[in-house]
Amino acid sequence: MPADMKPTIAQAAMRLLMEKDVKKLTVKDIVEECHITRQAFYYHFEDIPELFRWMLEQGTDRMLRDVLSQETAEEGLRRFFITAIHAIPYVKRGMDSNYGPELEQLLRQYTQRFFDRAAEERNFYAGSSPAESRLILRYHSHAIMGLLREWTEEDTAHLDDIVRTVCRLMADGIQPQDRTT
């Protein structure tokens, strides 16, 4: 058995949620899916919510590196949305499982953490107090989660317009555009 089974365990949980449409995810199901013992699962994770935390941490770190590698904030935000849109089916299945409430709370926390870290790395809101920055980022992370929660095919078709508008909102509030030109 490899020393770190965490990725294997995470992949097994995702397969169960997506391919087998499991509504009540259990440790027993996961260990059977990845052919390990319960002891091996508990060696790596305290419980299934901790497994979800680990998965979100890994995803957040990957997404942050990807977003920060983009040249502009708008390109970074577009990458964030693309990654989040691809994750929607997984999130919906997780939310429909017996761990929905825990997963929703974790998603809120990690989305907030993502935007906090991105703002810190890019030095956004430097002119704001720490309290103002926290409020601004909390507001934006909740707004973006709301957009993603109700995302449609039409939104995907207008992704560039949505990203441009959200980026303007996040960067300096929205200013009326001159529609005469």
Backbone bond lengths (Angstrom), bond angles and torsions (degrees), N, CA, C in turn:
res aa  C-N    CA-C-N  psi(-1)  N-CA   C-N-CA  omega(-1)  CA-C   N-CA-C  phi
1 M - - - 1.459 - - 1.531 108.54 -
2 P 1.350 117.78 130.94 1.457 119.98 177.50 1.528 110.88 -58.75
3 A 1.329 114.90 151.22 1.463 120.21 -177.34 1.532 111.57 -60.89
4 D 1.329 118.15 -39.94 1.455 120.80 -178.76 1.527 109.44 -115.22
5 M 1.295 115.80 102.63 1.463 122.48 -178.04 1.529 112.32 -90.82
6 K 1.313 117.28 1.33 1.462 119.47 -174.75 1.532 113.13 -54.03
7 P 1.346 119.43 -48.87 1.472 117.83 179.08 1.531 112.87 -61.50
8 T 1.307 117.11 -38.39 1.464 121.34 179.54 1.525 110.48 -64.62
9 I 1.310 116.48 -43.44 1.467 121.58 179.14 1.530 109.81 -64.48
10 A 1.321 116.97 -42.42 1.464 121.04 179.48 1.529 110.58 -63.60
11 Q 1.313 117.36 -43.06 1.467 120.66 179.17 1.525 110.77 -63.50
12 A 1.317 116.92 -38.87 1.468 120.56 178.35 1.532 110.28 -63.41
13 A 1.312 117.02 -43.54 1.472 120.43 178.80 1.523 110.51 -62.12
14 M 1.334 117.66 -41.72 1.461 121.00 179.48 1.523 110.99 -65.94
15 R 1.332 117.17 -41.19 1.467 120.00 177.01 1.526 110.77 -59.80
16 L 1.321 115.96 -44.48 1.465 119.88 179.92 1.528 111.22 -60.48
17 L 1.319 116.58 -43.02 1.461 120.25 -178.95 1.531 111.93 -69.66
18 M 1.330 116.86 -39.20 1.465 119.99 -173.06 1.529 113.09 -90.64
19 E 1.305 117.04 -51.47 1.457 119.75 -172.50 1.519 112.79 -83.93
20 K 1.302 116.31 -35.19 1.456 119.42 -175.91 1.517 112.14 -103.42
21 D 1.342 115.65 -0.17 1.467 121.81 175.23 1.529 112.65 50.04
22 V 1.328 115.04 46.93 1.459 120.93 179.70 1.527 109.06 -72.88
23 K 1.312 118.09 128.30 1.464 122.08 177.80 1.523 110.57 -92.68
24 K 1.319 116.68 -33.67 1.462 121.46 -179.74 1.527 107.37 -114.12
25 L 1.310 115.60 90.76 1.455 121.93 -178.71 1.523 109.29 -75.11
26 T 1.332 116.62 127.42 1.460 120.97 -179.95 1.522 109.95 -126.21
27 V 1.321 115.04 159.29 1.460 120.67 175.81 1.528 109.00 -61.27
28 K 1.312 116.89 -38.80 1.480 121.16 179.25 1.525 110.52 -57.50
29 D 1.341 116.75 -46.13 1.470 120.71 178.37 1.528 111.02 -60.37
30 I 1.309 115.81 -44.19 1.474 120.35 -176.57 1.519 110.81 -65.26
31 V 1.332 117.78 -46.83 1.472 119.44 -176.97 1.526 110.69 -66.87
32 E 1.330 117.11 -34.13 1.463 119.50 176.19 1.520 110.84 -67.51
33 E 1.330 116.47 -39.51 1.460 121.21 -179.14 1.523 112.14 -65.34
34 C 1.321 118.15 -37.62 1.472 119.37 -178.26 1.528 112.90 -105.63
35 H 1.323 116.63 9.35 1.474 122.40 172.72 1.527 113.09 57.00
36 I 1.327 114.38 51.27 1.455 120.04 174.28 1.530 108.24 -128.84
37 T 1.298 116.22 174.90 1.464 120.11 177.91 1.526 109.80 -89.63
38 R 1.320 115.40 162.08 1.472 120.13 174.57 1.525 109.31 -59.67
39 Q 1.325 115.65 -37.75 1.465 120.75 179.55 1.530 110.27 -59.45
40 A 1.324 116.16 -40.93 1.470 119.58 179.00 1.527 110.54 -64.58
41 F 1.338 116.91 -41.14 1.465 119.35 177.46 1.521 109.42 -59.61
42 Y 1.331 116.45 -50.61 1.462 120.52 -175.64 1.530 112.81 -71.10
43 Y 1.304 117.20 -16.69 1.464 120.38 173.25 1.538 108.87 -67.86
44 H 1.325 115.79 -38.02 1.463 121.28 -175.86 1.526 113.92 -91.78
45 F 1.336 116.81 -33.17 1.466 120.80 -176.33 1.524 109.72 -137.74
46 E 1.319 115.35 141.78 1.465 121.02 177.32 1.529 111.05 -69.59
47 D 1.358 115.70 -38.44 1.459 121.43 -178.61 1.529 108.35 -164.55
48 I 1.305 117.04 -178.06 1.463 120.90 -178.39 1.532 112.19 -67.13
49 P 1.342 120.12 -41.20 1.476 117.58 175.45 1.541 112.67 -58.03
50 E 1.324 117.37 -34.77 1.471 118.31 176.30 1.522 110.63 -66.85
51 L 1.333 116.94 -36.28 1.467 120.96 174.64 1.525 109.53 -59.87
52 F 1.344 118.18 -46.21 1.463 121.27 177.21 1.526 111.18 -60.88
53 R 1.332 117.40 -41.02 1.475 120.58 177.89 1.517 110.35 -59.14
54 W 1.329 115.49 -46.15 1.464 120.10 -179.08 1.530 109.94 -62.00
55 M 1.331 116.81 -43.97 1.466 120.67 -179.97 1.528 111.08 -61.74
56 L 1.335 116.66 -43.09 1.462 120.08 178.91 1.522 111.50 -67.57
57 E 1.316 117.36 -37.50 1.469 121.10 177.03 1.518 110.69 -60.90
58 Q 1.328 116.17 -47.48 1.462 120.65 179.76 1.530 110.36 -62.06
59 G 1.325 116.08 -45.72 1.460 120.22 179.60 1.513 112.69 -64.00
60 T 1.322 116.37 -40.56 1.463 121.05 179.09 1.524 110.59 -63.93
61 D 1.326 116.78 -43.78 1.466 119.92 179.29 1.526 111.55 -63.24
62 R 1.344 117.04 -43.92 1.473 120.64 178.13 1.524 110.76 -62.43
63 M 1.338 115.72 -45.49 1.457 119.93 -178.18 1.528 110.45 -64.86
64 L 1.315 117.76 -40.79 1.465 120.46 -179.65 1.530 110.53 -62.83
65 R 1.317 116.77 -44.35 1.482 119.11 177.39 1.521 110.65 -59.98
66 D 1.325 116.36 -43.88 1.463 121.19 -179.65 1.522 110.76 -63.89
67 V 1.320 117.27 -47.29 1.466 121.84 -178.40 1.524 110.63 -63.44
68 L 1.321 116.99 -44.43 1.465 120.00 -177.64 1.527 112.67 -71.59
69 S 1.323 117.52 -17.39 1.465 119.76 178.08 1.531 111.65 -78.44
70 Q 1.327 116.58 -11.08 1.463 120.41 178.87 1.527 109.21 -77.38
71 E 1.329 115.63 150.65 1.461 119.57 -175.29 1.519 114.05 -72.10
72 T 1.319 117.56 -34.60 1.465 119.71 -177.84 1.526 110.20 -121.26
73 A 1.320 114.75 160.91 1.460 120.14 177.36 1.528 110.23 -62.73
74 E 1.319 117.39 -37.21 1.466 120.31 -179.96 1.530 111.19 -65.00
75 E 1.339 116.83 -42.83 1.470 119.48 177.10 1.525 110.46 -63.54
76 G 1.325 116.73 -39.48 1.459 121.01 177.88 1.514 111.95 -63.70
77 L 1.331 116.53 -43.44 1.458 120.39 179.35 1.527 110.61 -65.65
78 R 1.317 116.49 -36.51 1.476 119.99 176.65 1.525 109.91 -62.00
79 R 1.319 117.83 -43.54 1.476 121.45 177.91 1.523 110.28 -62.10
80 F 1.333 116.61 -40.32 1.465 120.28 177.17 1.528 110.04 -58.20
81 F 1.333 116.22 -49.91 1.464 120.08 -178.47 1.530 111.20 -62.18
82 I 1.307 117.89 -43.15 1.468 120.33 -179.65 1.525 110.42 -60.55
83 T 1.320 116.85 -45.81 1.463 120.50 178.51 1.529 110.48 -62.44
84 A 1.325 116.92 -44.60 1.463 120.93 -179.29 1.527 111.28 -64.38
85 I 1.332 117.24 -40.25 1.467 120.61 179.50 1.530 110.11 -62.06
86 H 1.323 116.88 -40.81 1.470 120.25 178.73 1.526 111.54 -67.17
87 A 1.317 117.10 -26.52 1.470 120.93 -179.34 1.530 113.01 -84.06
88 I 1.321 117.99 -13.63 1.467 121.12 -175.26 1.533 112.92 -53.12
89 P 1.336 120.59 -46.54 1.476 118.55 -179.51 1.534 112.32 -60.36
90 Y 1.327 117.36 -38.33 1.463 121.36 178.95 1.531 110.62 -66.92
91 V 1.315 115.00 -43.42 1.464 119.84 -179.36 1.529 109.95 -63.64
92 K 1.331 116.47 -44.36 1.468 119.47 179.72 1.522 110.99 -60.42
93 R 1.316 117.21 -42.69 1.470 119.79 178.85 1.523 110.60 -65.24
94 G 1.307 116.78 -41.06 1.463 120.11 177.25 1.517 111.77 -63.46
95 M 1.333 116.11 -39.11 1.460 120.53 179.72 1.528 111.16 -67.69
96 D 1.331 116.64 -29.39 1.465 120.81 178.49 1.526 112.50 -80.23
97 S 1.325 117.08 -9.29 1.465 120.21 -179.26 1.528 109.96 -82.03
98 N 1.299 115.45 178.43 1.464 120.79 178.01 1.532 112.17 -68.15
99 Y 1.323 118.83 -6.36 1.469 122.50 179.28 1.528 112.35 -106.98
100 G 1.327 117.69 18.26 1.462 122.12 -178.16 1.520 114.52 -53.20
101 P 1.350 119.10 -52.27 1.465 119.19 -178.52 1.537 113.01 -61.19
102 E 1.333 116.62 -41.43 1.470 119.28 178.50 1.522 111.02 -65.35
103 L 1.334 116.19 -40.63 1.451 120.13 -179.54 1.525 111.18 -66.16
104 E 1.328 117.25 -40.76 1.467 120.02 178.52 1.532 111.26 -60.70
105 Q 1.319 116.58 -43.14 1.464 120.36 178.49 1.530 110.50 -63.92
106 L 1.320 116.79 -42.76 1.469 120.48 178.76 1.524 111.06 -63.63
107 L 1.315 117.56 -41.29 1.463 120.53 178.68 1.526 111.30 -61.13
108 R 1.333 116.44 -42.30 1.466 119.32 177.26 1.527 110.32 -61.37
109 Q 1.332 116.63 -46.81 1.463 120.66 -178.47 1.527 111.57 -61.86
110 Y 1.331 117.19 -45.27 1.456 119.68 -175.98 1.520 112.84 -75.50
111 T 1.324 117.91 -29.06 1.467 119.71 173.99 1.525 109.28 -66.62
112 Q 1.321 116.09 -45.19 1.470 121.04 177.05 1.528 109.88 -59.84
113 R 1.314 116.99 -47.17 1.461 121.66 -179.78 1.529 110.80 -60.61
114 F 1.328 116.19 -41.05 1.463 120.63 178.52 1.520 110.59 -58.49
115 F 1.343 116.58 -51.12 1.464 119.49 -178.11 1.527 111.77 -68.00
116 D 1.322 118.33 -34.11 1.466 120.73 174.71 1.523 110.51 -59.54
117 R 1.323 115.79 -48.59 1.469 120.26 -177.77 1.522 111.70 -66.94
118 A 1.342 116.50 -41.31 1.464 119.84 179.34 1.524 110.57 -63.47
119 A 1.333 117.20 -43.41 1.468 121.02 179.41 1.526 110.78 -63.73
120 E 1.324 116.27 -39.51 1.467 119.97 179.17 1.529 110.57 -66.36
121 E 1.321 117.24 -44.82 1.474 121.10 -179.46 1.522 112.38 -63.91
122 R 1.326 116.62 -38.90 1.465 121.81 -177.86 1.528 112.57 -91.82
123 N 1.333 116.48 -0.53 1.461 122.44 178.62 1.527 112.61 59.75
124 F 1.340 115.86 40.09 1.458 120.65 175.19 1.521 108.75 -73.59
125 Y 1.283 116.23 154.74 1.457 123.98 174.32 1.532 112.66 59.09
126 A 1.330 116.27 31.19 1.461 121.13 -179.43 1.525 111.43 -60.97
127 G 1.318 117.58 -28.65 1.456 120.85 -179.53 1.521 113.30 -84.32
128 S 1.316 116.72 -0.66 1.467 120.75 -179.09 1.520 110.50 -99.62
129 S 1.309 114.65 154.57 1.462 118.86 174.58 1.535 108.16 -70.68
130 P 1.336 117.87 161.50 1.472 119.62 177.06 1.535 112.54 -56.81
131 A 1.328 116.97 -38.59 1.470 120.08 179.16 1.531 110.68 -66.04
132 E 1.330 116.82 -41.69 1.466 120.02 178.36 1.524 110.72 -64.89
133 S 1.325 116.69 -43.06 1.470 121.01 179.15 1.517 111.05 -60.03
134 R 1.336 116.94 -44.53 1.471 120.37 179.36 1.523 110.93 -60.90
135 L 1.335 116.26 -43.08 1.463 119.95 -179.55 1.527 110.91 -65.97
136 I 1.315 117.01 -45.02 1.466 121.36 179.47 1.527 110.12 -59.22
137 L 1.314 116.77 -47.22 1.462 120.88 -178.22 1.526 111.66 -67.94
138 R 1.315 116.38 -37.81 1.468 119.71 176.82 1.525 110.12 -63.06
139 Y 1.307 115.45 -44.43 1.463 120.89 178.65 1.530 110.62 -59.10
140 H 1.328 116.43 -50.55 1.462 120.03 -177.12 1.529 112.07 -66.41
141 S 1.315 118.01 -39.66 1.464 118.79 -179.10 1.530 110.74 -66.18
142 H 1.332 117.36 -38.04 1.471 119.96 176.91 1.528 110.92 -68.55
143 A 1.315 116.97 -38.84 1.468 120.45 179.09 1.527 110.52 -63.75
144 I 1.317 116.85 -43.78 1.465 120.31 -179.84 1.522 110.72 -67.15
145 M 1.336 117.22 -39.31 1.472 119.51 175.49 1.524 109.93 -60.57
146 G 1.319 117.55 -39.58 1.461 120.62 177.82 1.516 112.01 -63.44
147 L 1.332 116.75 -42.13 1.464 120.10 176.29 1.529 110.75 -60.13
148 L 1.308 116.14 -47.18 1.465 120.11 -177.20 1.527 111.94 -67.75
149 R 1.313 117.45 -33.80 1.463 121.12 -179.80 1.525 110.53 -61.02
150 E 1.333 117.04 -34.49 1.457 121.11 -177.26 1.530 111.90 -111.20
151 W 1.316 117.36 25.57 1.465 122.82 -175.95 1.523 111.01 -62.02
152 T 1.331 116.24 140.69 1.462 121.57 -179.64 1.527 110.36 -125.86
153 E 1.311 115.55 170.46 1.470 120.83 174.93 1.532 110.31 -62.42
154 E 1.323 115.76 -35.86 1.465 120.00 178.36 1.526 110.14 -63.45
155 D 1.331 116.95 -38.91 1.471 120.22 176.52 1.528 110.05 -61.23
156 T 1.318 116.43 -42.20 1.468 120.01 179.48 1.521 109.74 -61.68
157 A 1.314 117.07 -39.44 1.464 120.64 178.91 1.530 111.92 -64.74
158 H 1.322 116.73 -26.43 1.474 121.78 -179.62 1.528 111.85 -110.49
159 L 1.298 116.42 27.96 1.465 121.21 -175.56 1.526 112.57 -55.13
160 D 1.304 117.72 -45.94 1.472 119.52 -177.21 1.533 111.61 -61.22
161 D 1.333 117.30 -41.61 1.468 120.52 178.14 1.529 110.69 -65.01
162 I 1.333 116.96 -41.32 1.460 120.86 179.76 1.524 110.37 -64.34
163 V 1.324 116.41 -45.42 1.467 120.37 179.86 1.528 110.11 -61.67
164 R 1.313 116.93 -44.72 1.477 120.51 -179.43 1.540 110.14 -60.46
165 T 1.329 116.76 -44.34 1.462 120.51 -179.17 1.524 111.30 -67.29
166 V 1.321 117.35 -45.81 1.466 120.78 179.98 1.527 109.96 -63.27
167 C 1.311 117.12 -40.24 1.469 120.27 178.97 1.526 110.22 -62.70
168 R 1.327 116.98 -41.90 1.472 120.24 177.31 1.518 110.13 -62.88
169 L 1.319 117.20 -42.90 1.465 120.70 178.21 1.522 111.37 -60.51
170 M 1.316 115.94 -43.19 1.461 120.29 -176.57 1.522 111.80 -73.47
171 A 1.309 116.27 -34.63 1.466 119.62 -174.41 1.526 112.55 -77.80
172 D 1.314 116.82 -48.23 1.454 116.89 -175.22 1.522 112.92 -151.60
173 G 1.282 117.27 30.27 1.458 119.17 -177.42 1.507 108.68 71.50
174 I 1.263 117.49 170.46 1.461 118.87 -176.98 1.517 109.08 -99.65
175 Q 1.292 114.80 132.81 1.451 121.90 178.13 1.527 107.43 -111.63
176 P 1.314 117.61 145.63 1.469 118.28 178.15 1.537 109.67 -62.13
177 Q 1.319 115.10 139.05 1.443 119.29 177.47 1.528 108.68 -89.41
178 D 1.300 115.20 147.18 1.457 120.51 176.10 1.521 107.35 -76.77
179 R 1.302 117.09 108.80 1.482 123.13 -176.82 1.529 112.22 -87.60
180 T 1.339 117.86 2.11 1.458 119.92 -176.48 1.521 112.28 -84.40
181 T 1.313 118.04 -15.01 1.465 119.33 -177.45 1.483 111.88 -94.18
